[in-house]
Amino acid sequence: MAHKKKAKQPETTAQHLNSIINSARKIMRKDKGLNGELDRLPMLTWIMFLKFLDDTEMILEQEAELAGEKYRPAIEAPYRWRDWASKEDGITGDELIAFINQEDNAVLPNGKKGAGLFAYLRKLQSANGRSRREVISNVFRGVVNRMINGYLLRDVINKVNGIHFNSSEETQTLGHLYETMLREMRDAAGDSGEFYTPRPVVKFIVEVMNPKLGETVLDPACGTGGFISEAFSHLQKQCKTVDDQKMLQEKSIHGQEAKSLPYMLSQMNLLLHGLDYPNIIYDNSLAVKVTEIGDRDRVEVIMTNPPFGGEEETGIKSNFPSHLQTAETALLFLQLIMRKLKRPEKNNGKPGRAAVVVPNGTLFGDGVCARIKEELLKNFNLHTIVRLPNGVFAPYTGIPTNLLFFDRSGKTKDIWYYEIPLPEGRKNYTKTKPMQFEEFADCIKWFKAKKREENDLAWKVSAKDILQYDAEGNLVSANLDLKNPNSLEALEHLPPVKLIESILDKEGKIIDIMNEIKAEIRN
């Protein structure tokens, strides 16, 4: 008997997937319920999310069957993608909209009546409270179907049905396309696009922080999951055994996000990267009393870009010590991060470490801001500040930004600064010409060196020179906003005597180098 030939699936290429996604978005533009990309991308995300879940559920069902085990799906009939979405001529129009939107008494694909799709998904739960069912429930708690034309929605669903999430190559390709969509999300969001950090900055931070398998990585303001998805990929390369994979999947990656849209996007982002059960909490990280954070709550590695420019309510401020209370979100997050790092005496001598994106105002701010920096320098080792070029986040914000690297190894003695310059011939970054990861190459090499050296872009200052007190011992300032002393601008403002000293010092270094070269040639 001749075997029936399996239908050939379209070749997995970025072009093919891009075509599917663009076609779906073009259809969405016709729906009067959607206003721009800020509506379209979340719609497309939850639709892809359900297709992804069903494809992965099928794989798990097959694996359980081969092992002779019973498998309980996260989503059961008739709410699975295969039950209502996979047939091109399936439910459509007003019937489809009602099935998705209605709380109860909806007509289901099997003809019976019951809870609508979203109502069912929001109520999912498991016996232990830690499974994919909770992930789905949390995701759909903040999701709203904004499409009002059920026929257009059916067309979009049929397009997404052409994506095959059971193909690892296709999932990987879609992951890259999804990151492009997240960038477009930021473009559309404008001032509210705080949940996206430029990929080169994320990659640089993960590269120099170098989290190790066995360490717990946290982003308490994870947005769309940029840092933790990059950390997951970084740790995945270190996995050699099944136990390594289990550790990575279950214990390594943690995040928290307070806003429903970036929360959903981060879940999808991490699932696409291969994290089966993203451990992301849907809540405000600042909604805990920092004085009650204990050793069990602390982690080895924190990498984050907390929102700046925002203000928190009085109830959140009261979670912090009275002399360190402020409405500024970035400063509250900085305190939280400090408290969340593991103490070396409770972690086999290894101090927790952090990398945090902060605005310039954090460096020169006084008052409460200065007191927070005083605690940072006295109780933590702020070993490095990387000063990013102006415009890294442009055109979405022109606020200059910096990267703080600190750990819990003891008080700060010296702080190294490294100034990333704009590329030669460039005055600023633009949407079409953003910062590239390659621009961090020299800084990465310097950052990882066994012995750091001062150069035109790197310099060192003593922590004693940062904290300034009056005669009564009251803190006057804690200014970390220090300019590069080796820059042309700094030299122009030096007193004549200092300028001559600087020139002689540089000349001396050149002579030393030339003598070394001369000696090498003779040998």
Salt bridges, closest charged atoms under 4 A:
GLU37 OE1 - ARG25 NH2 2.96
GLU37 OE2 - ARG29 NH2 3.87
GLU37 OE2 - ARG40 NE 3.11
ASP39 OD1 - ARG146 NE 3.57
ASP54 OD1 - ARG82 NH2 2.93
ASP55 OD2 - LYS51 NZ 2.71
GLU61 OE1 - ARG82 NH1 3.23
GLU76 OE2 - ARG72 NE 3.22
ASP83 OD2 - ARG80 NE 2.91
GLU103 OE2 - ARG122 NH1 3.80
GLU179 OE1 - ARG199 NH1 2.44
GLU179 OE2 - HIS273 NE2 3.36
GLU184 OE1 - ARG25 NH2 2.22
GLU194 OE2 - LYS259 NZ 2.38
GLU207 OE2 - LYS448 NZ 2.62
GLU215 OE2 - ARG353 NH1 2.86
GLU230 OE1 - ARG199 NH2 2.81
ASP295 OD1 - ARG298 NH1 2.68
ASP295 OD2 - ARG343 NH2 2.63
GLU345 OE2 - ARG343 NH1 3.74
GLU374 OE2 - LYS378 NZ 3.52
ASP481 OD1 - ARG387 NH2 2.68
ASP505 OD2 - LYS509 NZ 3.65
